[in-house]
Amino acid sequence: MAAAARVLNISASAVAQQLHALEREMGAPLLLRVGRTMRMTEQGARVLAPARKLLRDATDLRGIAQEGEVTGELWLGACTTPLTGLLPDILAGVSKTFPQVNIHIQSGNSAQLFVDVEAGKLDAALVLEAPYPLPKTCDWLLLREEPLIVLAPRALADRDPLDLLREEPLIRYDRNQWGGRSAEVYLNELGIVPRERFELNALNAIAMMVDRGLGVSIVPDWTPPWPEGIDIVRLQLPERRIGRRIGIVWSRSSVRMRLVTVLLQESARLSAIGSKPSARRDEARP
């Protein structure tokens, strides 16, 4: 009650009065006090999702009515890498240009976020490119391509990257995830059977393990931030091979298409800036 009062800038007793009035109108208790805490009743849980949808629809109506001004709420998903590497800069640009747009962010893996966009639970999502054709109800904008690289301790910087994959213990990027399949395909094509030590779906953790001398890894050259304080090298492969592609998937039928367009424009602008040639690929990440 106190937290709701602070958000609404009214007294806690006023919040309680509004809640009681809503319960009388609904004909059912929505919250139940248990000691010094409150919990939702079964009836309250049933009406929560429809109530949230009503509020979203009301916000959408205001945005539609105010044709000259971009306002409203956008429901956006993001998987781990773009959540920290791409999304903050995109949101900064959108918020600066369109301060009346409120964005709700849901994190998750790419496969689930694709499902949520297709089902209309999310308007758009920053995800890895799907290994299957998109449904006709969705569209896709590529933002970044990440080539495969070999991560190695600095002491091994002068070694051939393919020899490292053959001879050193491998810390494998999870081959069951979308992002790890390309490395598996590349190793199979070259006939390299590595000495596997660990397999996990966490790029920052892989970089830390390489720094500790536990092995080498073949991973996509992902967007910073990287772990601080590590001393590793990023070695190019003999041929450029894309490890994964990151972009935005969105629903063509979204009623918030004006807001999705704003997101796409800012994302494309930043993607064009970030596509400029970068520095050497064999340098360590701090």
N, C-alpha and C positions, 0 to 999 in steps of 0.2 A: 504493500500500500504506500509506504513512504517513498519507494523508488518511483512508482507511477506518479505520485504527487509531484516529485521533483521534475520529471520529464514534462508533465503537463503544466507545471508552474501554478498549481493550485494546492489547497490544503489536503491532508490525508483524509480528513472527515468529508470533504467534498467528493473525493474519489469513492469513499465508502457509500455515500448517498447515491452517486450515479450507479454504482454496482447494484445496490439494493433496488433501484428503480428498474434497471435492466432485468434483474431476476424476476421482479413482479410482472414485467411485460412478457418475459419468456415463459413464466409459469413454472420455473424450476430453479433450484439452487445451482450456481455455477462455480462457486468457490466455497471451501469448507475450512474453517479455522481449526487447527490442531495444535494446542498449546500456544507457543509464540510464533508459529508458522502457519502458512495457508497452503492448501493444495487444491487442485482442480477436481471437481466432482465428475462422475461419469457423464452427466448431461453437459457439463462445460467442455469436456474433451470432445464430445460429438459435434458441438457447434463451433469449435475453435477454427478448423480449416475453412468452413464456409464463411465465417466472419472475416477471416483474413482476406479471402477472395473478394468479399464485398468491399473491403477497404481499398484493395488494389484496383478494383473496377471503378470506384469513386475517384481515385487519383487519376486513372486513365481518362475519365470523362472531363476532369478539369484540364488535363493536358490537351485533349481534343478541342475543347471550347476555346482555349487560349492559343489560337492558331499561329499567332505571330511570335510566340515565345515557346522555347523548348523546355518543357517541364514534365514531371512525372517520376515514376519509379521503374527501374530496370532490374530484372532478376538475372544475375550473371553467375556462371560457374567457372571454375578454373582448376586445372590439375596442378600438381606440386611445383614443377619448374616454372611455368609462366606466372604462377601465383606470386612468386618472389622476384622473378627475373624480368618479366614484361609488364605485368598488370599494374604495379605501382606507378610507372611513368605514364601509362595510358590513362589511369584514373586521374592523375594530376592534371593532364591536359584537358580531359573532359570537365573536371570540376572547375578549372580556371575559366573555361569558355562558357560553360553552361552550369552555373552554380545552383540552379533550381532542380537539377536532375539528381535524384537519390538512387544509389545503386546498392542492391543487396547481393552479397557474394557468398556462394556456396562452394566449398572445396570438395574434391573427390577425385577418383580416377577417371581417365578419359572415357572408358567404356560406359560407366554409369552416367557420366555427364552427357554423352551422346543420347542415351535413352531419355534423360530428363528433358533435353531440348526437343526431341522428337515428340514427347508426350505433352509438351506445352508447359511443363513445370518451370522451365527456365527459358528466357528469351534468347540467350546466346551463351557460349562457353568457349574459353581458351583451352584447347586440348591438343593432343597429338593427333596427327592425321590417321583416320581409321583405315584398317587393312581390308576394307570392303567398300563397295559403292554406297554413296549416301542415298537415303530415301528422297523422293522427289519433293517432299515437303521442307527439306533443309537445303542450305547452301553453305559454302566454305570459302574462306579467305586465307591464303597462305601468308604467314608473317615471317617465318624464319626456317631456314634449313640448317641442320646441324650435322657436319661431317663426322664420320668415325675417327677417333684418335686413340692412341695408346698412352695410357698414364703409367709412368714409371718413377721410381725414386731417382733423385738427381744423380746418384752414383752410377746409374745405368744410362745416363743421357747419351753416351756415345755409341750405344749398341743399336743394331738394326731392329726396328720395331717388330718385324715378323719373327726374327730369332728370339726376341723376348717372349712373344706369344707361344713359341714352340718350347722354350726351355725353362721359363720362370713359372712359378705358381700363378694361376689365374684367379683373380677376384671377378667373378662373372656378374654382369648386369643381367638381372632376371630374364631368362629367355621366354618365360611364359607371359611376360608383359609386352605391350606393343613396342615400347622403346628398346627392349632387349633382343628382339627377333632379328634385326638387321645384323648385329654382331654375330649371332649364331649362323646366319646364312653365309656371311663373309668367311668365317672360319671353315665352314664345310666346303665352300667353293675352293679354298686353297689347300684343303686336305690337312689342316692343322688340328691335331687332337691335343688340346692343352691339358696341363696338370691342374685340375680344378681344386681350389682350396675353399672358397666361399661362393655363395650365390645369393644376391639380395637386390631389392628394388629400391635403392636409396643412393643416389649419385654422390651426395656429400659424404656419406659414410664410406663409400668406395674410395673416394679421394683420401680420406683420413687413413684408411687401411693401407693404401699404397704408400703414404707418407711414413707409416710405421714399419715399412719394409716387409709387409706380409705377402706381397706379390705385385703383379702388374694387372692392368685391366684394359679392355677395349670398350669404349663408351662414346656416345654422342658428345660433341664439344658444346656443352650446355651453357646457357646464359648465366653470368654472375648474378648474385653473389656466390662465391665459393668459400669453403671453410678458411678462416684466418689462421695464419701461422704455419701453413704446410709448405714443404719444400719439395715439389715434384715437377716433372717435366711432361709436356704434352707433345707427343711425337706424331708427325704426319705419317699416314700410310703411303705406300708407293703409288697408289692410285686413289683419287678422291672417291669416296663412297659415302653417300648420305646415310646417316644413322637414324634420323627421324626428322619429321617436319611438324612444326607447331603453327597453329592458326586458330581462326575463330569459326565455329559452326553456329548457325542461327536458324530459327524457324521462319520461313517465309510468311507464315500465317499469323505471326505475332501482331497483336493489336498495338504493341509499342514499337512498331517498325521505325517511327521517327527517331526514337531513342537508340535503337539498334544501329541506325544509319550514322548517328553521331559517334557511337563507339567505333564503328568500322572506319570512319574517316580519320579519327585520331590514331587508331591502330595502324592504318596504312601509312600515315605520315611518319610515325615513329619507326615503322618497319623500313621505310625508304632511307631514313637517316642511319639506322643500324646496319644497313646492307653495304655501307662503304667498306672498302678493303681494310682489314685490321692489321695489327703488327704481327711479328714472327709467331709461328705456331709452336715453336719448341721451348718457349719461355715458361717459367714456373708461374703458377697462380699464387698470389699471396694468401 
